[in-house]
Amino acid sequence: MYMILVTGSAGFIGFHLTRRLLDEGHEVIGLDNVNDYYDPRLKRNRLKILEKYPGFLFFENDLEDREAVQRIVSGYRPTTVINLAAQAGVRYSLVNPYAYIDSNIVGFVNILEACRHNEVEHLIYASSSSVYGANTTMPFSIHQNVDHPLSLYAATKKANELMAHTYSHLYGLPTTGLRFFTVYGPWGRPDMALFLFTRAILEGKPIQVFNHGKMLRDFTYVDDIVEGIVRLVKSKATPNPEWSGAKPDPGTSYAPYKIYNIGNNQPVELLRFIETLEEKLGRTAIKEFLPLQAGDVPQTYADVDDLMNDVGFKPKTDIKEGIGKFADWYLQYYGVNVHE
């Protein structure tokens, strides 16, 4: 069993991961600032579930609080740190860029320093499919160059990968970066498309369909994300003996550093995604077709060969099953009766 620090434990992915780790018998220290980027009541209700576990200990702090991060890591000496806390969202980065620097850059260096000084055995951290930016070679592979981000959010996630490599090189800290692809499922974020679509359809309001619906997304069910992370907890990043500076591989290193995609490996058209939700709810969406938003990309598609080769897993939940589980949760959580 492990002692694991999960930052962002009141968040969407962090909640599901923490519950899975606790179910497996691990001790988990949760760290989250429970901010108001979206409804904090949803975060508090996630925490109520986690706090029923005797193996869970929670701290409400900002990642930017250097002393608090150091105090928690030095006081409890987790063997593994999983950093999921971040300011998320491509669109919000156009409105409040400073939030991304504070949380994703300052906060992340605080995590790195705490790991370095307290003999943490493995740092796993959330990156994003957004780092692929202007790249149009499909499927997106960790072995491709990702030097042209299209949003500040993506730039901060790329920066996290670079910062992690520096600490892997300088201090031998094993680091594993995870590029998540459009995660959805029960207890999801209210700013994400599935949540917004469900609410609008049930209220009879129009949904915004960007790029006139000509979008492909590698929608990935949250339990598949969690399964990938749990397997990687047990698979510490190691140096690639075949790595060469003459022909560098962006996804691995001579240092104990690794990047993985965790995506469904089956892109779905946005209109098909909406249609599946309509079928589940028994209602038709009022669609407002709009151009592609600034900072967004028209297509994502994950190459997950490295994940499969290293830990024997690839996401597999199809959208009908995943959307069905989300809708069931939403209707129960908000007390909605679609048959009224």
C-alpha positions as CSV (number, residue, x, y, z in Angstrom):
1,M,0.0,0.0,0.0
2,Y,1.1,3.6,-0.7
3,M,0.9,6.9,1.0
4,I,-0.3,9.2,-1.8
5,L,-0.8,12.9,-2.0
6,V,-3.5,13.9,-4.5
7,T,-3.7,17.6,-5.3
8,G,-7.1,18.7,-6.7
9,S,-8.8,15.9,-4.7
10,A,-12.1,17.9,-4.6
11,G,-12.0,18.2,-8.4
12,F,-13.6,16.0,-11.0
13,I,-10.7,13.6,-11.8
14,G,-9.1,14.0,-8.4
15,F,-12.3,12.9,-6.6
16,H,-12.7,9.8,-8.7
17,L,-9.0,8.9,-8.4
18,T,-8.9,9.5,-4.7
19,R,-12.0,7.3,-4.1
20,R,-10.5,4.5,-6.2
21,L,-7.2,4.7,-4.3
22,L,-9.0,4.6,-0.9
23,D,-11.1,1.7,-2.1
24,E,-7.8,-0.1,-2.8
25,G,-6.6,0.5,0.7
26,H,-4.1,3.3,0.1
27,E,-3.8,6.2,2.5
28,V,-4.5,9.5,0.6
29,I,-3.7,13.0,1.6
30,G,-6.0,15.4,-0.3
31,L,-5.1,19.0,-1.1
32,D,-7.5,21.4,-2.8
33,N,-8.3,25.1,-2.5
34,V,-12.0,24.5,-3.3
35,N,-12.1,27.7,-5.4
36,D,-15.2,29.2,-7.1
37,Y,-14.1,28.6,-10.7
38,Y,-17.3,26.5,-10.7
39,D,-19.9,25.8,-8.1
40,P,-17.9,25.0,-4.9
41,R,-21.0,23.0,-3.6
42,L,-20.2,20.3,-6.1
43,K,-16.6,20.1,-4.7
44,R,-17.9,20.1,-1.1
45,N,-20.3,17.2,-1.9
46,R,-17.4,15.2,-3.5
47,L,-15.4,15.8,-0.3
48,K,-18.3,14.6,1.9
49,I,-18.0,11.2,0.2
50,L,-14.2,11.1,0.5
51,E,-14.3,12.1,4.2
52,K,-16.2,9.0,5.1
53,Y,-13.0,7.0,4.4
54,P,-10.7,6.6,7.5
55,G,-7.7,6.6,5.2
56,F,-8.4,10.1,3.9
57,L,-6.9,13.3,5.3
58,F,-7.8,16.7,3.7
59,F,-6.1,20.1,3.6
60,E,-7.7,23.2,2.1
61,N,-4.8,25.2,0.7
62,D,-3.6,26.8,-2.5
63,L,-0.7,25.3,-4.5
64,E,0.8,28.8,-4.6
65,D,1.2,28.6,-0.8
66,R,4.8,27.4,-0.8
67,E,5.0,26.9,3.0
68,A,1.8,24.9,3.1
69,V,2.8,22.6,0.3
70,Q,6.2,22.0,1.9
71,R,4.7,21.5,5.4
72,I,2.2,18.9,4.1
73,V,4.8,16.9,2.1
74,S,7.5,17.0,4.7
75,G,5.0,16.2,7.5
76,Y,3.5,13.1,5.8
77,R,6.2,12.0,3.5
78,P,4.0,10.5,0.7
79,T,5.7,8.0,-1.5
80,T,3.8,9.2,-4.5
81,V,2.5,12.7,-5.4
82,I,-0.3,13.0,-8.0
83,N,-0.7,16.6,-9.1
84,L,-4.1,17.2,-10.6
85,A,-4.7,20.6,-9.1
86,A,-4.6,23.3,-11.8
87,Q,-6.5,26.2,-13.3
88,A,-8.3,24.4,-16.1
89,G,-10.1,25.5,-19.2
90,V,-9.0,26.9,-22.6
91,R,-11.6,29.6,-22.8
92,Y,-11.1,31.0,-19.3
93,S,-7.4,31.5,-20.0
94,L,-8.5,34.2,-22.5
95,V,-10.3,36.0,-19.6
96,N,-8.0,35.5,-16.6
97,P,-4.5,34.6,-17.7
98,Y,-3.0,35.3,-14.3
99,A,-4.9,32.5,-12.6
100,Y,-3.0,30.0,-14.9
101,I,0.4,31.4,-14.0
102,D,-0.4,31.4,-10.3
103,S,-1.7,27.8,-10.1
104,N,-0.1,26.0,-13.1
105,I,3.4,27.6,-13.0
106,V,4.0,28.9,-9.4
107,G,2.0,26.0,-7.9
108,F,3.8,23.4,-9.9
109,V,7.2,24.5,-9.0
110,N,6.1,24.4,-5.4
111,I,5.1,20.7,-5.9
112,L,8.5,20.0,-7.7
113,E,10.5,21.5,-4.8
114,A,8.5,19.7,-2.2
115,C,9.1,16.4,-4.0
116,R,12.8,17.1,-4.4
117,H,13.4,17.9,-0.7
118,N,11.3,15.2,0.8
119,E,12.4,12.1,-1.1
120,V,9.2,11.5,-3.0
121,E,9.6,8.4,-5.1
122,H,7.4,9.3,-8.0
123,L,5.6,12.5,-9.2
124,I,2.6,12.0,-11.6
125,Y,1.1,15.2,-12.9
126,A,-1.7,16.2,-15.3
127,S,-0.8,17.6,-18.6
128,S,-3.4,18.0,-21.4
129,S,-4.1,17.1,-25.0
130,S,-4.2,20.9,-25.5
131,V,-0.4,20.9,-25.7
132,Y,-0.6,19.5,-29.2
133,G,-1.8,22.9,-30.3
134,A,-1.2,23.6,-34.0
135,N,-0.1,20.0,-34.7
136,T,-2.4,18.3,-37.2
137,T,-0.7,14.9,-37.5
138,M,-3.2,12.3,-36.3
139,P,-3.3,10.5,-34.0
140,F,-1.5,12.8,-31.6
141,S,1.6,10.9,-30.3
142,I,3.9,11.6,-27.4
143,H,6.8,11.3,-29.8
144,Q,5.7,14.3,-31.8
145,N,7.0,17.8,-31.2
146,V,4.5,20.1,-29.3
147,D,6.1,23.5,-29.5
148,H,3.1,25.5,-30.8
149,P,0.4,25.8,-28.2
150,L,-2.8,27.8,-29.1
151,S,-3.8,28.9,-25.6
152,L,-2.1,30.1,-22.4
153,Y,-3.6,27.0,-20.7
154,A,-1.8,24.8,-23.2
155,A,1.4,26.7,-22.8
156,T,1.3,26.3,-19.0
157,K,0.8,22.5,-19.4
158,K,3.7,22.3,-21.8
159,A,5.7,24.3,-19.3
160,N,4.9,21.7,-16.7
161,E,6.4,19.0,-18.8
162,L,9.5,21.0,-19.3
163,M,9.8,21.8,-15.6
164,A,9.3,18.2,-14.7
165,H,12.1,17.1,-17.1
166,T,14.5,19.6,-15.5
167,Y,13.9,18.0,-12.1
168,S,14.2,14.5,-13.5
169,H,17.5,15.5,-15.0
170,L,18.9,17.5,-12.1
171,Y,17.7,15.5,-9.1
172,G,16.8,12.1,-10.5
173,L,13.1,12.7,-9.6
174,P,10.9,10.2,-11.6
175,T,8.2,12.2,-13.2
176,T,5.3,11.0,-15.4
177,G,3.1,13.5,-17.3
178,L,-0.4,12.5,-18.4
179,R,-2.0,14.2,-21.4
180,F,-5.8,13.8,-20.8
181,F,-8.2,13.9,-23.7
182,T,-11.7,15.5,-23.1
183,V,-12.6,13.7,-19.9
184,Y,-16.3,13.3,-19.0
185,G,-18.5,11.3,-16.6
186,P,-20.5,11.6,-13.3
187,W,-19.5,14.4,-11.0
188,G,-18.0,16.2,-14.0
189,R,-17.1,19.9,-14.3
190,P,-20.0,22.3,-15.0
191,D,-17.9,24.2,-17.5
192,M,-17.5,21.2,-19.8
193,A,-19.6,20.6,-22.9
194,L,-21.5,17.5,-21.6
195,F,-22.6,19.3,-18.4
196,L,-23.6,22.5,-20.3
197,F,-25.4,20.5,-23.0
198,T,-27.4,18.4,-20.5
199,R,-28.5,21.5,-18.5
200,A,-29.5,23.5,-21.5
201,I,-31.4,20.6,-23.1
202,L,-33.4,19.9,-19.9
203,E,-34.2,23.6,-19.5
204,G,-35.2,24.0,-23.2
205,K,-32.4,26.4,-23.9
206,P,-30.1,26.5,-26.9
207,I,-26.7,24.8,-26.8
208,Q,-23.7,26.4,-28.5
209,V,-22.1,24.2,-31.1
210,F,-18.7,25.5,-32.1
211,N,-17.1,25.2,-35.5
212,H,-20.6,24.6,-36.8
213,G,-20.4,21.1,-35.4
214,K,-17.3,20.1,-37.4
215,M,-15.4,19.0,-34.4
216,L,-13.9,15.6,-33.5
217,R,-13.1,14.8,-29.9
218,D,-11.4,11.9,-28.3
219,F,-14.0,11.8,-25.4
220,T,-12.5,9.8,-22.5
221,Y,-14.6,8.4,-19.7
222,V,-13.3,9.3,-16.3
223,D,-13.0,5.7,-15.0
224,D,-10.6,5.0,-17.9
225,I,-8.5,8.0,-16.9
226,V,-8.4,6.7,-13.3
227,E,-7.5,3.2,-14.4
228,G,-4.6,4.5,-16.4
229,I,-3.3,6.6,-13.4
230,V,-3.6,3.8,-10.9
231,R,-1.6,1.5,-13.2
232,L,1.1,4.2,-13.6
233,V,1.3,4.6,-9.8
234,K,2.8,1.1,-9.8
235,S,5.0,1.8,-12.9
236,K,7.6,4.5,-11.9
237,A,9.1,6.5,-14.8
238,T,12.6,5.2,-15.8
239,P,15.3,6.4,-18.2
240,N,15.0,5.3,-21.8
241,P,18.4,3.6,-22.6
242,E,17.9,4.2,-26.3
243,W,17.4,7.9,-26.0
244,S,19.8,10.0,-28.0
245,G,20.5,13.7,-28.0
246,A,21.3,13.5,-31.7
247,K,17.7,12.3,-32.3
248,P,15.7,13.2,-29.2
249,D,12.4,11.6,-28.4
250,P,10.0,14.2,-26.9
251,G,8.1,11.6,-24.9
252,T,10.9,10.0,-23.1
253,S,14.4,10.9,-21.8
254,Y,17.8,9.7,-20.6
255,A,16.4,10.9,-17.3
256,P,13.6,9.2,-15.3
257,Y,10.9,11.0,-17.3
258,K,7.9,9.9,-19.3
259,I,4.8,11.3,-21.0
260,Y,1.7,9.3,-21.8
261,N,-1.6,10.1,-23.6
262,I,-4.7,8.9,-21.9
263,G,-7.5,9.1,-24.5
264,N,-10.2,6.9,-25.9
265,N,-8.4,6.4,-29.2
266,Q,-11.7,6.7,-31.0
267,P,-12.6,10.3,-32.0
268,V,-16.3,11.1,-32.1
269,E,-18.0,13.8,-34.1
270,L,-19.5,16.5,-31.8
271,L,-22.9,16.2,-33.5
272,R,-22.9,12.4,-32.8
273,F,-22.0,13.1,-29.2
274,I,-25.0,15.5,-28.9
275,E,-27.3,13.0,-30.7
276,T,-26.3,10.3,-28.1
277,L,-27.2,12.7,-25.3
278,E,-30.5,13.6,-26.9
279,E,-31.4,9.9,-27.2
280,K,-30.6,9.3,-23.5
281,L,-32.6,12.3,-22.3
282,G,-35.5,11.8,-24.8
283,R,-35.3,15.4,-25.9
284,T,-34.0,17.3,-28.9
285,A,-31.4,20.1,-28.4
286,I,-31.9,23.6,-29.8
287,K,-28.6,24.1,-31.6
288,E,-26.9,27.4,-32.1
289,F,-24.1,26.9,-34.6
290,L,-21.0,29.1,-34.1
291,P,-17.5,29.5,-35.5
292,L,-14.4,27.9,-33.9
293,Q,-13.5,29.6,-30.6
294,A,-10.1,31.3,-30.2
295,G,-7.6,28.9,-28.7
296,D,-9.6,25.8,-29.6
297,V,-8.7,23.0,-32.0
298,P,-11.0,21.2,-34.4
299,Q,-9.8,17.6,-33.7
300,T,-8.2,15.5,-31.0
301,Y,-7.1,11.9,-31.3
302,A,-4.9,10.0,-28.9
303,D,-2.2,7.5,-29.8
304,V,-2.1,5.3,-26.7
305,D,0.4,2.7,-27.8
306,D,2.9,3.7,-25.1
307,L,0.3,3.3,-22.4
308,M,-0.7,-0.1,-23.7
309,N,2.8,-1.3,-24.1
310,D,4.0,-0.1,-20.7
311,V,1.0,-0.9,-18.4
312,G,-1.3,-3.1,-20.6
313,F,-4.2,-0.7,-20.7
314,K,-6.1,1.4,-23.1
315,P,-9.4,3.3,-22.5
316,K,-12.4,1.5,-23.9
317,T,-15.7,3.0,-22.6
318,D,-17.9,4.0,-25.6
319,I,-19.8,7.3,-25.5
320,K,-23.3,5.6,-25.3
321,E,-22.3,3.9,-22.0
322,G,-20.4,6.9,-20.7
323,I,-23.0,9.5,-21.5
324,G,-25.7,7.2,-20.1
325,K,-23.8,7.0,-16.8
326,F,-23.3,10.8,-16.7
327,A,-27.0,11.6,-17.5
328,D,-28.2,9.1,-14.8
329,W,-25.9,10.8,-12.2
330,Y,-27.0,14.3,-13.3
331,L,-30.7,13.5,-13.1
332,Q,-30.3,12.0,-9.7
333,Y,-28.0,14.7,-8.3
334,Y,-30.2,17.5,-9.4
335,G,-33.5,15.7,-8.8
336,V,-34.7,16.0,-12.4
337,N,-37.5,13.8,-13.7
338,V,-37.3,13.7,-17.5
339,H,-40.8,12.1,-17.7
340,E,-42.6,15.0,-16.2
